[in-house]
Amino acid sequence: MTRTLATTATVAAILVAIAGQPASAQTTAAPADVQGGTYQVEPSHTQVGFSLLHFGFTNYSGVFSNVSGTLTLDPKTPSASTLNVIIPIASVQTTSAKLDEELKGAQWFDAAQFANATFTSTKVTVTGKGRATVSGTLSLHGVTRPETLQVRFIGAGVNPLDKKYTVGFEATGTIKRSDFGVKMYVPYVGDAVELRIAGAFERQD
């Protein structure tokens, strides 16, 4: 009981501290106001989600986590920004533990041989306020191909919990898994894979 009260008091104190600071002082939705510099992926709040059609019945989803990488951000010249991310294949997770192990296996992603997927940007094209097309190369399952992400700026500011300046984006895209040699059950299990990425990056001093 004492521990529960202490935990509740701690959570309440954090919420009060956050609420006591104006949101406008913490975050900005204006891309031009974001601090430029070098950022690193904040893995706890970065997720690479994927979804594909399962036997024509449902869109089945999963997620990769523990992402790492760097972002060099230039708000004044966004086209000069660069991105490099590394996604550990063994982090794949769905709602089925059995399927998770299958996806790591040789018939699917073969995490033992191809431990990581990587995306490295080659071009950033601004398409609107807070929006850009990021072209780059995706390496997956031993194959490297050009792919494109549509990126939307979410917000930036000092994280009230860890006091680190953080910037966040959402990215979407579609890839064909067969292009990377992951052909198990195609076409019964969809070839087109929809990606939705929540990316959080912390500025390095």
N, C-alpha and C positions, 0 to 999 in steps of 0.2 A: 504493500500500500504506500509506504514511504517513497519507494523508488518510483512508483507511478506518479505520485504527486510531484516529485522532483523533475521527472521527465516532462510532465505537463507544464510546470513552471518554466522550464528551459525553453520549450517550444513557444510559450506565450511571450517570453522575453524577446525571442528572436522576431516574432511577428510584430511586437510593439516597436522594436528598433527599426524594422523595415517600414512600418506604417508611419513612423515619425519623420521619415525623410521623404520629401516630395518626389514623385515618380519622375518628374521632368529633370530633377537633379541627378537621377541615377541612370536614366536611359535616354537615348535619342533615336528618333526614327528618320533623321535626316542623314543620308549617306555622306554628304559633304562635310559633316561635323565629326565624323569618325576619326579617331587618332590613327595616323599612318604608322607603319613599322612592321616588325616581324612578330608573328603570332605562332603559337603552337596549339594543336588540337587539344581541347579539354575533353578527355575520353569519357568521363562520367556522364556527360550530357550530349554526346555525339552518337548518333545512331544511323546506320545504313539499312533502311527498310527495303524489302523487295516483295513483289506480288506477281503471281502468274496464274493462268487459268488451269484448274485441276479437273481433268476429264470432262470439261464442258459444264461442270456443275457449279463450282465456286471459284472465286479468286482467293487463292491460298497465299498467306503472307508469312514472312519471317524477318529476322533482323540480324545484322552483324554488329558487334560492339568492340570495345577496346581499341578503337581507331587511334592512330598516331599520325603525325605529319606537321607540315608548316604552311603558313600563309604569309606572303609578303604583300601588304596592303598599301596601295597608294590612292587615297581618296581623291586627290586632285587630278590624277591621271589613272583612272581605273584600268585602262588597257595595259598599264605597266605592271599590274598585280600578277602574282604567280601563286600556284597552289600545288602541293604535293601531299598525297595522303596514302597511308598504308593500312590495309584492312586484313586482320588475321582471319583466315578461313575457318579455323577451329572454333571461332567465337559464334558461329552460326547457331541460331536458336529459333525453333518454331514451337507450336503447342504440343508437339510429339517428341519425346526423348528418343524414341526408336528412329524416327525420321532424321533427327539431328545427327545421329551416328551414321546413318546411311549417306547423308549429304556430305559428310566428311570423308567418306570412303572413296575407293578408286573408281567406282562407276559414276560418281558425280564429281565433286570438286577435287578429290584426292589431296586432302590437306597434308598428308604425310610427304608428298612430293612437291606440292605447290602450296607452301605455307601461307603466302600472302597474295592479296590482290593490291595493285597500286594504280593510282590515277595521278598523272602529271599534266598540268595545264600547258598548252602551247599558245593559246590566244584567248583574250578576254574582250568581248564586244559588248558595249553598253547598248541595251535595247529600250531603256526607259528609266524613269526615276526609281532607283533602288533595284534595278533588274539588269541582268546581263546574261549573255550566252558564253559559256566557258567551254572551249574546245580543248581536247587533250588526248592523251593516249592511255588506254586502260590495259593493264597486263593482268590476265586471269587464266589459270589453268595452263600456263606455259605459252599462251598466245597474247600478242600485243596488237591492238587495233585502235584506230581513231574513234573516239566517241564524244558526244556533246551533252552537256548539262545545261538546263535552264535554271538560273540562280536568282533568288529573291532575297534582298537584305531584310532582316527582321528587326534588329536593333542593336545598340551598343551602349556600354556604360560600365560603371564600377559594380561588380557583383557585391551585394551588401553582406554576403556571408564570408567570402574569402578575401574581399577587398581588392580583387584583381580586375583590371580593365578587360572586358570581354565583348566580343562581337559575335553575332549570330546570323546564320543564313539558312535558307531552305533551298534544296536543289532537287530537281526532278529530271528524269530521263528514261529512255527505253533502250535496252540492248537485246540482242538475240543470243541466247546461251549457246546455240549450236555453232555460232561464229567462233566461240572459244573452245569448241570441242566437248562441250557438256551436252550430250545428245540423248541421255537416258529418257526413254518413254516419249520422245517427240514423235508424233504431234499430239498424243493423248494428254500429256502434260505440256502446257504451253511452252512455246519456244520464246515468245516475246516476254521479257521480264521488265516490269515497271519498277523503277527505283524512286524512292523518296527519302532524301537525306536531311537530317537535322544536324547542322554543324555548328559547334561552339568553339571559339578560339580565344585564347588568352594572350594578351600582349606581353612580350618579353622586354624587360628593362635593359 
